[in-house]
Amino acid sequence: MNLSSRQGPFGVARTRPTANGSSAYALLIAVTAAVGGLLFGYDTSVISGAILFVRQLFQLSSTGTELAVSIVLGGAALGAAVAGYFADRFGRKPVLIVDAIIFGVFAVVTGLANGLAVFLVARFLVGVAVGVASMITPLYIAEVAPARIRGAFVTLNQLAIVTGIVVAYYVDYVFSGTGNWRAMFGSAVVPSLILLVALAFLPESPRWLAAHGRLDEALGILSRVETPEEAQHDLQELREVTQTDNLRFRDLFAPRFRRPLLVGVLLAIFQQITGVNTIIYYTPTILQMAGFHSASSAILATVLVGGVNLAFTILSLFLLDRVGRRPLLLLGIAGMGLSLIHLGYLFGASHVPRNAILIDVIAYLASFAIGLGPIFWLLISEIYPTTVRGQAMSLASVVIWISDLVVTMTFLTLVEVLGARGSFWLYAVACGAALLFSARMVPETKGRTLEEIEESWTG
């Protein structure tokens, strides 16, 4: 048995045992649950290549194109809004099972759509599933994972999201030669079925069980993902926290929780208004603006961009529990801002060097993948009280999807009004604001249990 250092609520180090066997079981749970993240990434990003063909088929204007791309985000906002209530009432696992079914059914409906109305409705309902998965998957993994490796385990969800994005880009490329956008959407049914089958073998969240008085069941699951000593200690912390804080959603607005509420909501806004999804959803469009003339060449370059995003997400997986959340967050936001400044400069040049623009896009996404991308979802799964964690994460998730919707719905219009240079520089200004906020307000949560983090807000 090895020993690992743990921090108490006020930074006091204490030593706790670890067990490779229990961590392996927790890892298996996290990897399986993260398939929901893969569906999240795939279903939001597959539109990137498909829109080049959908736009022609339905003869869409810039506004119509923005609607076709962003309607999934409206659904995601609705899904995130209701997911927390259902997850807190019925449990994390049952909601994920229903979500996997919705993913699969409406992926097929989207691929079969013969009219714009059916296409938009199906994409909206896929978005509902995306919103549910975006909130519950990191929540579930955080509540199962041991504190010493929680950062890496929750980041598996971000890794799955990025993997889904890369897979979507590659599928778009495979079918771009024939223009088969229906297959691009319909292929999402495969990971939906994988998730549905896998969920049958996953346990319920021990922290949800404890919050509902099912302490023996909670201890049984904790004992499988931690050593017996850790499980007993964490169960005692859970018992104390759930007895002391039998909270309702409105209690989040009390003064003692105002800071975690503010951190979650503003990080959600900053993750989107710094422009990430304009890059992810419109990468082929941006690259065509930069001189990649054919749809296939633009989509192929997008696959390269997605691969770099995936590589840096894997890097963050190894750094989060070693370096900490704050240093990576600040470094990543700074890199995003510098990339956007240079990208705007290039788009204002008399001759647009397409390879230089591709490098800037890659640098921007690499910075996002090591900082603001995984750390937002990790932090909102850590900083809220156990008894209302699901609803609190719903609030942050709703904010992120509404912000995503607004940014995505306005990108092409913004380019028409401000030009590409002005648009990217506007996002760079948002990066500056995000950097200042993060440096001042975001806490370090590395190495703490969820209960210790909760106690630290009221210390």
C-alpha positions as a Markdown table, in Angstrom:
| # | Residue | x | y | z |
|---|---|---|---|---|
| 1 | Met | 0.0 | 0.0 | 0.0 |
| 2 | Asn | 1.3 | 3.4 | -1.0 |
| 3 | Leu | 0.8 | 6.7 | 0.8 |
| 4 | Ser | -0.4 | 9.9 | -0.8 |
| 5 | Ser | -0.6 | 13.4 | 0.6 |
| 6 | Arg | -4.1 | 15.0 | 0.9 |
| 7 | Gln | -5.1 | 18.6 | 1.8 |
| 8 | Gly | -7.6 | 19.5 | 4.4 |
| 9 | Pro | -10.1 | 22.4 | 3.8 |
| 10 | Phe | -7.6 | 25.0 | 4.9 |
| 11 | Gly | -4.5 | 23.6 | 3.0 |
| 12 | Val | -3.3 | 21.4 | 5.9 |
| 13 | Ala | -1.6 | 18.3 | 4.4 |
| 14 | Arg | -2.5 | 14.9 | 5.7 |
| 15 | Thr | -1.5 | 11.4 | 4.6 |
| 16 | Arg | -3.9 | 8.8 | 3.3 |
| 17 | Pro | -3.4 | 5.4 | 1.8 |
| 18 | Thr | -4.0 | 4.6 | -1.9 |
| 19 | Ala | -4.8 | 1.4 | -3.7 |
| 20 | Asn | -4.1 | 0.7 | -7.4 |
| 21 | Gly | -6.8 | -1.9 | -7.5 |
| 22 | Ser | -9.6 | 0.4 | -6.4 |
| 23 | Ser | -8.3 | 3.2 | -8.7 |
| 24 | Ala | -8.5 | 0.7 | -11.6 |
| 25 | Tyr | -12.2 | 0.1 | -10.9 |
| 26 | Ala | -12.9 | 3.8 | -10.6 |
| 27 | Leu | -11.0 | 4.3 | -13.9 |
| 28 | Leu | -13.2 | 1.7 | -15.6 |
| 29 | Ile | -16.4 | 3.5 | -14.4 |
| 30 | Ala | -15.0 | 6.9 | -15.5 |
| 31 | Val | -14.0 | 5.6 | -19.0 |
| 32 | Thr | -17.4 | 4.0 | -19.5 |
| 33 | Ala | -19.4 | 7.0 | -18.4 |
| 34 | Ala | -17.2 | 9.3 | -20.6 |
| 35 | Val | -18.8 | 7.8 | -23.7 |
| 36 | Gly | -21.5 | 10.4 | -22.9 |
| 37 | Gly | -18.9 | 13.0 | -23.4 |
| 38 | Leu | -17.9 | 11.4 | -26.8 |
| 39 | Leu | -21.5 | 11.8 | -27.9 |
| 40 | Phe | -21.5 | 15.4 | -26.7 |
| 41 | Gly | -18.4 | 16.2 | -28.8 |
| 42 | Tyr | -19.6 | 14.2 | -31.9 |
| 43 | Asp | -23.1 | 15.6 | -32.1 |
| 44 | Thr | -22.1 | 19.2 | -31.6 |
| 45 | Ser | -19.2 | 19.1 | -34.1 |
| 46 | Val | -20.5 | 16.9 | -36.9 |
| 47 | Ile | -22.4 | 19.9 | -38.2 |
| 48 | Ser | -19.0 | 21.5 | -39.0 |
| 49 | Gly | -18.6 | 19.5 | -42.2 |
| 50 | Ala | -22.2 | 18.6 | -42.8 |
| 51 | Ile | -23.3 | 22.3 | -42.9 |
| 52 | Leu | -21.4 | 22.8 | -46.2 |
| 53 | Phe | -23.8 | 20.4 | -47.8 |
| 54 | Val | -27.0 | 21.1 | -45.7 |
| 55 | Arg | -26.6 | 24.8 | -46.6 |
| 56 | Gln | -26.7 | 24.1 | -50.3 |
| 57 | Leu | -29.5 | 21.6 | -50.1 |
| 58 | Phe | -31.8 | 23.8 | -48.1 |
| 59 | Gln | -30.5 | 27.0 | -49.8 |
| 60 | Leu | -29.7 | 28.7 | -46.4 |
| 61 | Ser | -28.7 | 32.3 | -45.9 |
| 62 | Ser | -26.1 | 33.3 | -43.3 |
| 63 | Thr | -28.9 | 33.6 | -40.7 |
| 64 | Gly | -30.4 | 30.3 | -41.7 |
| 65 | Thr | -27.0 | 28.6 | -41.6 |
| 66 | Glu | -26.4 | 30.1 | -38.1 |
| 67 | Leu | -29.8 | 28.6 | -37.0 |
| 68 | Ala | -29.0 | 25.2 | -38.5 |
| 69 | Val | -25.7 | 25.1 | -36.6 |
| 70 | Ser | -26.8 | 26.6 | -33.3 |
| 71 | Ile | -30.3 | 25.0 | -32.8 |
| 72 | Val | -28.6 | 22.1 | -31.1 |
| 73 | Leu | -27.3 | 24.6 | -28.5 |
| 74 | Gly | -30.8 | 25.7 | -27.7 |
| 75 | Gly | -31.7 | 22.1 | -27.0 |
| 76 | Ala | -28.6 | 21.7 | -24.9 |
| 77 | Ala | -29.6 | 24.7 | -22.8 |
| 78 | Leu | -33.0 | 23.1 | -22.1 |
| 79 | Gly | -31.4 | 19.7 | -21.4 |
| 80 | Ala | -28.9 | 21.2 | -19.0 |
| 81 | Ala | -31.7 | 23.1 | -17.3 |
| 82 | Val | -33.8 | 20.0 | -16.4 |
| 83 | Ala | -30.9 | 17.5 | -16.0 |
| 84 | Gly | -29.9 | 18.7 | -12.5 |
| 85 | Tyr | -33.4 | 18.4 | -11.1 |
| 86 | Phe | -33.9 | 14.9 | -12.5 |
| 87 | Ala | -30.4 | 13.8 | -11.5 |
| 88 | Asp | -30.8 | 15.0 | -7.9 |
| 89 | Arg | -34.3 | 13.4 | -7.7 |
| 90 | Phe | -33.9 | 10.1 | -9.5 |
| 91 | Gly | -30.1 | 9.5 | -9.5 |
| 92 | Arg | -27.3 | 10.0 | -12.0 |
| 93 | Lys | -27.5 | 6.6 | -13.7 |
| 94 | Pro | -31.2 | 6.5 | -14.7 |
| 95 | Val | -31.0 | 9.9 | -16.3 |
| 96 | Leu | -27.9 | 8.9 | -18.3 |
| 97 | Ile | -29.8 | 5.8 | -19.6 |
| 98 | Val | -32.7 | 7.9 | -20.9 |
| 99 | Asp | -30.2 | 10.3 | -22.4 |
| 100 | Ala | -28.4 | 7.5 | -24.3 |
| 101 | Ile | -31.8 | 6.5 | -25.9 |
| 102 | Ile | -32.5 | 10.1 | -26.9 |
| 103 | Phe | -29.1 | 10.4 | -28.5 |
| 104 | Gly | -29.6 | 7.3 | -30.6 |
| 105 | Val | -33.2 | 7.9 | -31.8 |
| 106 | Phe | -32.7 | 11.5 | -32.9 |
| 107 | Ala | -29.3 | 10.9 | -34.5 |
| 108 | Val | -31.2 | 8.6 | -36.9 |
| 109 | Val | -34.1 | 11.0 | -37.4 |
| 110 | Thr | -31.6 | 13.8 | -38.3 |
| 111 | Gly | -30.0 | 11.6 | -40.9 |
| 112 | Leu | -33.4 | 10.7 | -42.4 |
| 113 | Ala | -34.8 | 14.3 | -42.4 |
| 114 | Asn | -36.2 | 15.3 | -45.8 |
| 115 | Gly | -37.2 | 18.9 | -44.9 |
| 116 | Leu | -35.6 | 21.7 | -42.9 |
| 117 | Ala | -38.3 | 21.7 | -40.2 |
| 118 | Val | -37.7 | 18.0 | -39.4 |
| 119 | Phe | -34.0 | 18.5 | -39.5 |
| 120 | Leu | -34.2 | 21.5 | -37.0 |
| 121 | Val | -36.5 | 19.6 | -34.6 |
| 122 | Ala | -34.3 | 16.5 | -34.6 |
| 123 | Arg | -31.2 | 18.6 | -34.0 |
| 124 | Phe | -32.9 | 20.4 | -31.2 |
| 125 | Leu | -33.7 | 17.1 | -29.5 |
| 126 | Val | -30.2 | 15.8 | -30.0 |
| 127 | Gly | -29.2 | 19.1 | -28.3 |
| 128 | Val | -31.3 | 18.2 | -25.3 |
| 129 | Ala | -29.4 | 15.0 | -25.0 |
| 130 | Val | -26.1 | 16.9 | -25.3 |
| 131 | Gly | -27.1 | 19.3 | -22.5 |
| 132 | Val | -27.9 | 16.4 | -20.2 |
| 133 | Ala | -24.7 | 14.6 | -20.9 |
| 134 | Ser | -22.6 | 17.8 | -20.6 |
| 135 | Met | -23.8 | 18.2 | -17.0 |
| 136 | Ile | -24.3 | 14.7 | -15.6 |
| 137 | Thr | -21.2 | 13.0 | -17.0 |
| 138 | Pro | -18.6 | 15.1 | -15.2 |
| 139 | Leu | -20.8 | 15.2 | -12.2 |
| 140 | Tyr | -21.1 | 11.4 | -12.0 |
| 141 | Ile | -17.3 | 10.9 | -12.6 |
| 142 | Ala | -16.4 | 13.5 | -10.0 |
| 143 | Glu | -18.6 | 11.8 | -7.4 |
| 144 | Val | -17.1 | 8.4 | -8.0 |
| 145 | Ala | -13.4 | 9.3 | -8.4 |
| 146 | Pro | -11.0 | 9.3 | -5.5 |
| 147 | Ala | -9.8 | 12.9 | -4.7 |
| 148 | Arg | -6.2 | 12.3 | -5.4 |
| 149 | Ile | -6.9 | 11.5 | -9.1 |
| 150 | Arg | -10.3 | 13.3 | -9.6 |
| 151 | Gly | -8.8 | 15.9 | -11.9 |
| 152 | Ala | -7.5 | 13.3 | -14.3 |
| 153 | Phe | -10.7 | 11.2 | -14.2 |
| 154 | Val | -13.1 | 14.1 | -14.8 |
| 155 | Thr | -10.8 | 15.2 | -17.6 |
| 156 | Leu | -11.4 | 11.9 | -19.2 |
| 157 | Asn | -14.8 | 13.3 | -20.0 |
| 158 | Gln | -13.2 | 16.3 | -21.8 |
| 159 | Leu | -10.9 | 13.8 | -23.5 |
| 160 | Ala | -13.9 | 11.9 | -24.7 |
| 161 | Ile | -15.6 | 15.2 | -25.9 |
| 162 | Val | -12.5 | 16.1 | -27.9 |
| 163 | Thr | -12.3 | 12.5 | -29.2 |
| 164 | Gly | -15.9 | 12.8 | -30.3 |
| 165 | Ile | -15.0 | 16.1 | -32.1 |
| 166 | Val | -12.1 | 14.4 | -33.9 |
| 167 | Val | -14.2 | 11.4 | -34.9 |
| 168 | Ala | -16.9 | 13.8 | -36.2 |
| 169 | Tyr | -14.3 | 15.7 | -38.3 |
| 170 | Tyr | -13.0 | 12.4 | -39.7 |
| 171 | Val | -16.5 | 11.0 | -40.5 |
| 172 | Asp | -17.2 | 14.4 | -42.2 |
| 173 | Tyr | -14.1 | 13.9 | -44.3 |
| 174 | Val | -14.9 | 10.3 | -45.2 |
| 175 | Phe | -18.4 | 11.3 | -46.5 |
| 176 | Ser | -17.4 | 14.7 | -47.9 |
| 177 | Gly | -16.4 | 13.2 | -51.3 |
| 178 | Thr | -20.0 | 12.0 | -51.9 |
| 179 | Gly | -21.7 | 14.8 | -49.9 |
| 180 | Asn | -23.5 | 12.2 | -47.8 |
| 181 | Trp | -24.4 | 14.4 | -44.9 |
| 182 | Arg | -27.1 | 11.9 | -43.8 |
| 183 | Ala | -24.5 | 9.3 | -42.9 |
| 184 | Met | -22.5 | 12.0 | -41.0 |
| 185 | Phe | -25.4 | 12.5 | -38.6 |
| 186 | Gly | -26.8 | 8.9 | -38.5 |
| 187 | Ser | -23.5 | 7.3 | -37.5 |
| 188 | Ala | -23.8 | 8.7 | -34.0 |
| 189 | Val | -26.2 | 5.9 | -33.2 |
| 190 | Val | -23.2 | 3.5 | -32.7 |
| 191 | Pro | -21.7 | 5.2 | -29.6 |
| 192 | Ser | -25.3 | 5.8 | -28.3 |
| 193 | Leu | -25.9 | 2.0 | -28.3 |
| 194 | Ile | -22.4 | 1.4 | -26.7 |
| 195 | Leu | -23.3 | 3.9 | -23.9 |
| 196 | Leu | -26.7 | 2.3 | -23.3 |
| 197 | Val | -25.3 | -1.2 | -22.9 |
| 198 | Ala | -22.4 | 0.0 | -20.7 |
| 199 | Leu | -24.6 | 1.9 | -18.3 |
| 200 | Ala | -26.3 | -1.3 | -17.3 |
| 201 | Phe | -23.0 | -2.3 | -15.5 |
| 202 | Leu | -22.3 | 1.0 | -13.8 |
| 203 | Pro | -23.1 | 1.8 | -10.1 |
| 204 | Glu | -25.1 | 4.8 | -8.9 |
| 205 | Ser | -23.1 | 7.7 | -7.5 |
| 206 | Pro | -22.2 | 7.0 | -3.8 |
| 207 | Arg | -22.6 | 10.7 | -3.0 |
| 208 | Trp | -26.2 | 10.7 | -4.4 |
| 209 | Leu | -26.9 | 7.6 | -2.4 |
| 210 | Ala | -25.6 | 9.2 | 0.8 |
| 211 | Ala | -27.5 | 12.4 | 0.2 |
| 212 | His | -30.7 | 10.2 | 0.0 |
| 213 | Gly | -29.9 | 8.3 | 3.2 |
| 214 | Arg | -28.7 | 5.1 | 1.6 |
| 215 | Leu | -25.4 | 5.1 | 3.5 |
| 216 | Asp | -24.8 | 1.3 | 3.4 |
| 217 | Glu | -25.0 | 1.3 | -0.4 |
| 218 | Ala | -22.8 | 4.4 | -0.6 |
| 219 | Leu | -20.1 | 2.7 | 1.5 |
| 220 | Gly | -20.3 | -0.4 | -0.7 |
| 221 | Ile | -19.5 | 1.6 | -3.8 |
| 222 | Leu | -16.8 | 3.8 | -2.1 |
| 223 | Ser | -15.1 | 0.6 | -0.8 |
| 224 | Arg | -14.8 | -0.5 | -4.4 |
| 225 | Val | -13.1 | 2.7 | -5.7 |
| 226 | Glu | -11.1 | 3.5 | -2.6 |
| 227 | Thr | -9.2 | 1.7 | 0.2 |
| 228 | Pro | -11.4 | 0.8 | 3.2 |
| 229 | Glu | -9.8 | 3.6 | 5.3 |
| 230 | Glu | -10.6 | 6.2 | 2.6 |
| 231 | Ala | -14.1 | 4.9 | 2.2 |
| 232 | Gln | -14.9 | 5.1 | 5.9 |
| 233 | His | -13.4 | 8.6 | 6.2 |
| 234 | Asp | -15.3 | 9.9 | 3.1 |
| 235 | Leu | -18.5 | 8.3 | 4.3 |
| 236 | Gln | -18.1 | 10.1 | 7.6 |
| 237 | Glu | -17.5 | 13.4 | 5.8 |
| 238 | Leu | -20.6 | 12.7 | 3.6 |
| 239 | Arg | -22.7 | 12.0 | 6.6 |
| 240 | Glu | -21.7 | 15.2 | 8.3 |
| 241 | Val | -22.1 | 17.4 | 5.2 |
| 242 | Thr | -25.5 | 16.0 | 4.3 |
| 243 | Gln | -26.8 | 16.4 | 7.8 |
| 244 | Thr | -25.5 | 19.9 | 8.1 |
| 245 | Asp | -26.3 | 21.1 | 4.6 |
| 246 | Asn | -29.7 | 19.7 | 3.6 |
| 247 | Leu | -29.9 | 22.4 | 1.0 |
| 248 | Arg | -32.3 | 23.5 | -1.6 |
| 249 | Phe | -31.4 | 25.2 | -4.9 |
| 250 | Arg | -32.3 | 28.7 | -3.7 |
| 251 | Asp | -29.7 | 28.3 | -0.9 |
| 252 | Leu | -27.0 | 28.6 | -3.6 |
| 253 | Phe | -27.7 | 32.3 | -3.6 |
| 254 | Ala | -27.0 | 32.7 | 0.1 |
| 255 | Pro | -23.8 | 34.8 | 0.9 |
| 256 | Arg | -21.7 | 31.7 | 1.8 |
| 257 | Phe | -22.1 | 30.2 | -1.6 |
| 258 | Arg | -22.0 | 33.3 | -3.6 |
| 259 | Arg | -18.4 | 32.9 | -4.7 |
| 260 | Pro | -18.7 | 29.3 | -6.0 |
| 261 | Leu | -21.9 | 30.3 | -7.8 |
| 262 | Leu | -20.1 | 33.3 | -9.4 |
| 263 | Val | -17.0 | 31.2 | -10.4 |
| 264 | Gly | -19.2 | 28.6 | -12.1 |
| 265 | Val | -21.4 | 31.1 | -14.0 |
| 266 | Leu | -18.7 | 33.5 | -15.1 |
| 267 | Leu | -16.3 | 30.7 | -16.2 |
| 268 | Ala | -19.2 | 29.3 | -18.3 |
| 269 | Ile | -19.6 | 32.7 | -20.0 |
| 270 | Phe | -15.9 | 33.2 | -20.5 |
| 271 | Gln | -15.5 | 29.7 | -22.0 |
| 272 | Gln | -17.8 | 30.7 | -24.8 |
| 273 | Ile | -17.3 | 34.4 | -25.4 |
| 274 | Thr | -13.6 | 33.8 | -26.0 |
| 275 | Gly | -14.7 | 32.1 | -29.3 |
| 276 | Val | -13.9 | 28.4 | -29.0 |
| 277 | Asn | -17.0 | 27.1 | -30.6 |
| 278 | Thr | -16.8 | 29.5 | -33.5 |
| 279 | Ile | -13.5 | 27.8 | -34.2 |
| 280 | Ile | -14.9 | 24.3 | -33.6 |
| 281 | Tyr | -18.2 | 24.6 | -35.5 |
| 282 | Tyr | -16.9 | 26.9 | -38.3 |
| 283 | Thr | -13.4 | 25.6 | -38.8 |
| 284 | Pro | -14.0 | 24.5 | -42.5 |
| 285 | Thr | -15.7 | 27.8 | -43.1 |
| 286 | Ile | -12.8 | 29.8 | -41.6 |
| 287 | Leu | -10.3 | 27.7 | -43.6 |
| 288 | Gln | -12.2 | 28.3 | -46.8 |
| 289 | Met | -12.1 | 32.0 | -46.1 |
| 290 | Ala | -8.3 | 31.6 | -45.7 |
| 291 | Gly | -7.9 | 29.9 | -49.1 |
| 292 | Phe | -8.7 | 26.2 | -48.7 |
| 293 | His | -11.1 | 26.2 | -51.7 |
| 294 | Ser | -12.6 | 22.7 | -51.8 |
| 295 | Ala | -14.8 | 21.3 | -49.0 |
| 296 | Ser | -12.7 | 18.2 | -48.7 |
| 297 | Ser | -9.4 | 20.0 | -48.2 |
| 298 | Ala | -11.0 | 22.3 | -45.6 |
| 299 | Ile | -12.5 | 19.4 | -43.8 |
| 300 | Leu | -9.2 | 17.4 | -44.0 |
| 301 | Ala | -7.3 | 20.4 | -42.4 |
| 302 | Thr | -10.0 | 20.4 | -39.7 |
| 303 | Val | -9.2 | 16.8 | -38.9 |
| 304 | Leu | -5.6 | 17.9 | -38.2 |
| 305 | Val | -6.9 | 20.7 | -36.0 |
| 306 | Gly | -9.0 | 18.2 | -34.1 |
| 307 | Gly | -6.0 | 15.9 | -33.6 |
| 308 | Val | -4.0 | 18.6 | -32.0 |
| 309 | Asn | -6.9 | 19.4 | -29.7 |
| 310 | Leu | -7.0 | 15.8 | -28.7 |
| 311 | Ala | -3.2 | 15.6 | -28.1 |
| 312 | Phe | -3.3 | 18.6 | -25.7 |
| 313 | Thr | -6.3 | 17.4 | -23.9 |
| 314 | Ile | -4.4 | 14.2 | -23.2 |
| 315 | Leu | -1.5 | 16.3 | -21.9 |
| 316 | Ser | -3.8 | 18.2 | -19.5 |
| 317 | Leu | -5.0 | 14.8 | -18.2 |
| 318 | Phe | -1.5 | 14.2 | -16.9 |
| 319 | Leu | -0.9 | 17.7 | -15.6 |
| 320 | Leu | -4.1 | 18.6 | -13.7 |
| 321 | Asp | -3.4 | 16.6 | -10.6 |
| 322 | Arg | 0.3 | 17.4 | -10.7 |
| 323 | Val | 0.5 | 21.1 | -11.6 |
| 324 | Gly | -3.0 | 22.1 | -10.4 |
| 325 | Arg | -6.0 | 23.8 | -12.0 |
| 326 | Arg | -5.1 | 27.4 | -11.7 |
| 327 | Pro | -1.7 | 27.5 | -13.4 |
| 328 | Leu | -3.0 | 25.6 | -16.4 |
| 329 | Leu | -6.1 | 27.7 | -16.6 |
| 330 | Leu | -4.1 | 31.0 | -16.6 |
| 331 | Leu | -1.6 | 29.7 | -19.1 |
| 332 | Gly | -4.3 | 28.4 | -21.5 |
| 333 | Ile | -6.3 | 31.6 | -21.5 |
| 334 | Ala | -3.2 | 33.7 | -22.2 |
| 335 | Gly | -2.3 | 31.4 | -25.1 |
| 336 | Met | -5.9 | 31.7 | -26.5 |
| 337 | Gly | -5.7 | 35.5 | -26.4 |
| 338 | Leu | -2.3 | 35.7 | -28.1 |
| 339 | Ser | -3.5 | 33.3 | -30.9 |
| 340 | Leu | -6.6 | 35.4 | -31.5 |
| 341 | Ile | -4.6 | 38.6 | -31.7 |
| 342 | His | -2.3 | 37.1 | -34.3 |
| 343 | Leu | -5.2 | 35.5 | -36.2 |
| 344 | Gly | -7.0 | 38.8 | -36.5 |
| 345 | Tyr | -3.8 | 40.4 | -37.7 |
| 346 | Leu | -3.4 | 37.8 | -40.5 |
| 347 | Phe | -7.0 | 38.2 | -41.7 |
| 348 | Gly | -6.3 | 41.9 | -42.1 |
| 349 | Ala | -3.2 | 41.4 | -44.2 |
| 350 | Ser | -3.4 | 42.1 | -47.9 |
| 351 | His | -2.5 | 38.5 | -48.6 |
| 352 | Val | -3.9 | 35.8 | -46.2 |
| 353 | Pro | -1.3 | 33.1 | -45.7 |
| 354 | Arg | -3.5 | 30.0 | -45.2 |
| 355 | Asn | -0.9 | 27.9 | -43.5 |
| 356 | Ala | -0.2 | 30.6 | -40.9 |
| 357 | Ile | -3.9 | 30.9 | -40.2 |
| 358 | Leu | -4.1 | 27.1 | -39.8 |
| 359 | Ile | -1.2 | 27.3 | -37.2 |
| 360 | Asp | -3.0 | 30.0 | -35.3 |
| 361 | Val | -6.2 | 28.0 | -35.2 |
| 362 | Ile | -4.2 | 25.0 | -33.9 |
| 363 | Ala | -2.4 | 27.1 | -31.3 |
| 364 | Tyr | -5.7 | 28.5 | -30.1 |
| 365 | Leu | -7.3 | 25.1 | -29.7 |
| 366 | Ala | -4.2 | 23.7 | -28.0 |
| 367 | Ser | -4.3 | 26.5 | -25.4 |
| 368 | Phe | -8.1 | 25.9 | -24.9 |
| 369 | Ala | -7.5 | 22.1 | -24.6 |
| 370 | Ile | -5.0 | 22.5 | -21.8 |
| 371 | Gly | -6.8 | 25.1 | -19.8 |
| 372 | Leu | -10.3 | 26.5 | -20.1 |
| 373 | Gly | -11.7 | 23.5 | -21.9 |
| 374 | Pro | -11.2 | 20.7 | -19.3 |
| 375 | Ile | -10.9 | 23.0 | -16.2 |
| 376 | Phe | -14.3 | 24.5 | -16.5 |
| 377 | Trp | -16.1 | 21.2 | -16.4 |
| 378 | Leu | -13.8 | 19.9 | -13.7 |
| 379 | Leu | -14.3 | 22.9 | -11.4 |
| 380 | Ile | -18.1 | 23.0 | -11.6 |
| 381 | Ser | -18.1 | 19.3 | -10.7 |
| 382 | Glu | -16.0 | 20.1 | -7.6 |
| 383 | Ile | -17.0 | 23.4 | -6.1 |
| 384 | Tyr | -20.7 | 23.0 | -5.3 |
| 385 | Pro | -22.4 | 21.5 | -2.1 |
| 386 | Thr | -23.2 | 17.8 | -2.3 |
| 387 | Thr | -27.0 | 18.0 | -1.7 |
| 388 | Val | -27.6 | 20.5 | -4.6 |
| 389 | Arg | -24.6 | 19.7 | -6.8 |
| 390 | Gly | -26.7 | 18.5 | -9.7 |
| 391 | Gln | -28.9 | 21.6 | -9.8 |
| 392 | Ala | -25.9 | 24.0 | -9.3 |
| 393 | Met | -24.1 | 22.3 | -12.2 |
| 394 | Ser | -27.3 | 22.7 | -14.2 |
| 395 | Leu | -27.2 | 26.4 | -13.7 |
| 396 | Ala | -23.6 | 26.7 | -14.9 |
| 397 | Ser | -24.3 | 24.3 | -17.8 |
| 398 | Val | -27.4 | 26.3 | -18.9 |
| 399 | Val | -25.3 | 29.5 | -18.9 |
| 400 | Ile | -22.6 | 27.9 | -21.0 |
| 401 | Trp | -25.1 | 26.6 | -23.6 |
| 402 | Ile | -26.9 | 29.9 | -23.8 |
| 403 | Ser | -23.6 | 31.7 | -24.2 |
| 404 | Asp | -22.6 | 29.2 | -26.8 |
| 405 | Leu | -25.9 | 29.7 | -28.6 |
| 406 | Val | -25.4 | 33.5 | -28.7 |
| 407 | Val | -21.8 | 33.3 | -29.9 |
| 408 | Thr | -22.6 | 30.7 | -32.6 |
| 409 | Met | -25.7 | 32.5 | -33.8 |
| 410 | Thr | -23.8 | 35.8 | -34.2 |
| 411 | Phe | -20.4 | 34.6 | -35.6 |
| 412 | Leu | -21.1 | 34.9 | -39.4 |
| 413 | Thr | -23.1 | 38.1 | -38.9 |
| 414 | Leu | -20.2 | 39.5 | -36.8 |
| 415 | Val | -17.8 | 38.7 | -39.5 |
| 416 | Glu | -20.0 | 40.5 | -42.0 |
| 417 | Val | -20.2 | 43.6 | -39.8 |
| 418 | Leu | -16.7 | 43.8 | -38.2 |
| 419 | Gly | -14.7 | 41.6 | -40.6 |
| 420 | Ala | -12.7 | 38.6 | -39.6 |
| 421 | Arg | -10.0 | 40.8 | -38.0 |
| 422 | Gly | -12.4 | 42.7 | -35.8 |
| 423 | Ser | -14.3 | 39.5 | -34.8 |
| 424 | Phe | -11.2 | 37.7 | -33.6 |
| 425 | Trp | -9.8 | 40.7 | -31.8 |
| 426 | Leu | -13.2 | 41.1 | -30.0 |
| 427 | Tyr | -12.8 | 37.5 | -28.7 |
| 428 | Ala | -9.2 | 38.3 | -27.7 |
| 429 | Val | -10.5 | 41.1 | -25.5 |
| 430 | Ala | -12.8 | 38.6 | -23.8 |
| 431 | Cys | -9.7 | 36.4 | -23.2 |
| 432 | Gly | -8.1 | 39.3 | -21.3 |
| 433 | Ala | -11.2 | 39.7 | -19.1 |
| 434 | Ala | -11.3 | 35.9 | -18.5 |
| 435 | Leu | -7.6 | 36.0 | -17.5 |
| 436 | Leu | -8.1 | 38.8 | -14.9 |
| 437 | Phe | -11.2 | 37.1 | -13.5 |
| 438 | Ser | -9.5 | 33.7 | -13.2 |
| 439 | Ala | -6.4 | 35.1 | -11.5 |
| 440 | Arg | -8.5 | 36.9 | -8.9 |
| 441 | Met | -11.4 | 34.5 | -8.2 |
| 442 | Val | -10.8 | 30.9 | -9.2 |
| 443 | Pro | -9.5 | 28.7 | -6.3 |
| 444 | Glu | -7.1 | 25.7 | -6.4 |
| 445 | Thr | -9.0 | 22.5 | -5.7 |
| 446 | Lys | -6.2 | 19.9 | -6.4 |
| 447 | Gly | -6.0 | 17.1 | -3.9 |
| 448 | Arg | -9.1 | 18.0 | -1.8 |
| 449 | Thr | -12.2 | 15.8 | -1.4 |
| 450 | Leu | -15.5 | 17.3 | -2.5 |
| 451 | Glu | -16.6 | 17.7 | 1.1 |
| 452 | Glu | -13.4 | 19.6 | 2.0 |
| 453 | Ile | -13.9 | 21.9 | -0.9 |
| 454 | Glu | -17.5 | 22.5 | 0.3 |
| 455 | Glu | -16.3 | 23.3 | 3.8 |
| 456 | Ser | -13.6 | 25.7 | 2.6 |
| 457 | Trp | -16.2 | 28.1 | 1.2 |
| 458 | Thr | -17.7 | 28.6 | 4.7 |
| 459 | Gly | -14.4 | 28.2 | 6.6 |
